[in-house]
Amino acid sequence: MTTIAQRGSAPATEKPKGDPAYATLILAIICISYFMVILDNSIVFTGLPQIRSDLGFSETGLSWITNAYVLVFGGLLLLGARAGDLFGHRRVFLSSLVVFSLTSLLVEAAQTQWWLISARALQGIGAAVLAPSALSLLTRSFAEGRTWAR
């Protein structure tokens, strides 16, 4: 098992050397991205009546709009966290942020029921990787005195 010091990072006993403005920017990016994941479900819940009338969803179909996202999100959280461990939390965070943002555009552009449900499932994949990566970066960046984890 490698430790932070073995990977060439500064020992935990050293004082943080990062610029406070840079650390604040990192904190803002991480918090905003995590907030996007939380806010997304609120927006969809609020829009369900309009979605039903625009796309002709049944009650069962409406439940799949939220279920597709929640099932994929919950099912892949551990895999998303492990991906950060294997490939680097920063890289996985940035990649998942792009996936989540692009799939949000797909959800917005949905013209059919299957398109909307599929886009929500893909969005759940992005969120399942984004959430643990954001929390890990937050913990690593500020609890260990560094400003941007590998």
N, C-alpha and C positions, 0 to 999 in steps of 0.2 A: 504494500500500500504506500503510495507516495504522499508526502505532505507538501504543504505550500512551499516550505523552505527548500525541499528537494527539487522542486520544479524550477527553481531559480528566482522565485519571488522574494520580496523582502521578508525577513523574519517578522513574526507577529509582535516582537518587542519594539520594533522601530516605530517612530512617530509617522503619521500620514504625511506624505509629501505633495499631495494633490492640491490644485488650486481650488479654493472654496466655490468660485463661480462655476468651474467645471463640474464639481461635485453636485452643485445645485441643479445644473442642467441635466446631468445624468439622472438624478432623483426625479426631476420633472418628467423626463421621457419615460422612465420606468412606470411611474404612477399614472401617467396619462394612458399608456398602453394597457395597463391592467384595468383602468377605469373603462376603457373601450370595451373590454370583454364583459364587464358587469353591465354597462349601459346598453349594450346590444340587446340583451334579453328584455329589458324594460321597453325599449323601442318596439320590438316585435310584439310584445304583449299588448301594448297600447294600440298598435295598428291592426290587430287581428280582425276586428269588425270590418274595417275598410278592405283588408285583404280578402275576406270572405265574399264581400259583394263584388269586388273587382275581378277576382279569379274564379268565383263560383265554388269555393270550397264547401264541403260538408262539415259537420261537427267533427267527425273522425279525421278528416283531412286537415282541419285546423290544428288538431292535437299533434299531428305529425310534423307540423312546422316547428313546434317547440321540441317535440320528442327527438327528431332527427339530430338537432343540435345537442341536446342534453345527453342523449345516449352515447354519441360519439365523443363528446367532451369528457364525460365521466369515464368512459371506457379507455380513453387514451392518455389520461393524465399521468399515470405512472410511466408510460412509454415516453411521453414528452419530457418528463423529468430525467429519465435515463438518457435520452438523446442529448440533453444538455451536458450530462456527465461525460458522455463519450466524445462529443464533437466540439465541446466548448460552449459555455452558456451564452456568451456574447454572440457568437455566430448563429446559434440556434434561435436566440431571441430575435435577432434582426431578420432571419429567414421567416420565422413564424409571424412576425409583424407584417411582412410583405404578403404572406399567404392569407392572413386574416383580413388585411385591407382589400386585397384583390377579390376575395370571396364575398366581402361586404358589398362590393360593387356588383358582383353577380347576383346577390340577393336583391339589390335595388333594381336591377335590370330584368328580373324574372318576369316572363310573360305567360308562363304556364304553371300548373300545379307541380308537375314533376321537376321542373327547373327550380322552382323555389325550394322545394324539399331537398333536392340534391345539393343546391348551393348552401343551404343551412347545414347539411351534414359536413360539407367541405369546410365551412366556417368553423364548425366544431373541432375539426382537426387542427386548424390554425390556433384556436383558442386553447386547446388541450396542450399544445406545445408552448404557447406564449405565456400562459399563467404561471407554470412552475419556473420557467426561465426568468421571468420578471422578478419573481420572489427570490430566486436564487441570486440573481445579480444584485438585488437590493441588499440581501444579507451579506454577500461576499464583499460588496463595495464599501459598505459602511461599518459593518461589525468587525471586519478585519483591518480597517484603516486604509483600504485601497479605494480608488475612485472608479475603476473599470476592470471587472474581472475578465480573465483571458477570453 
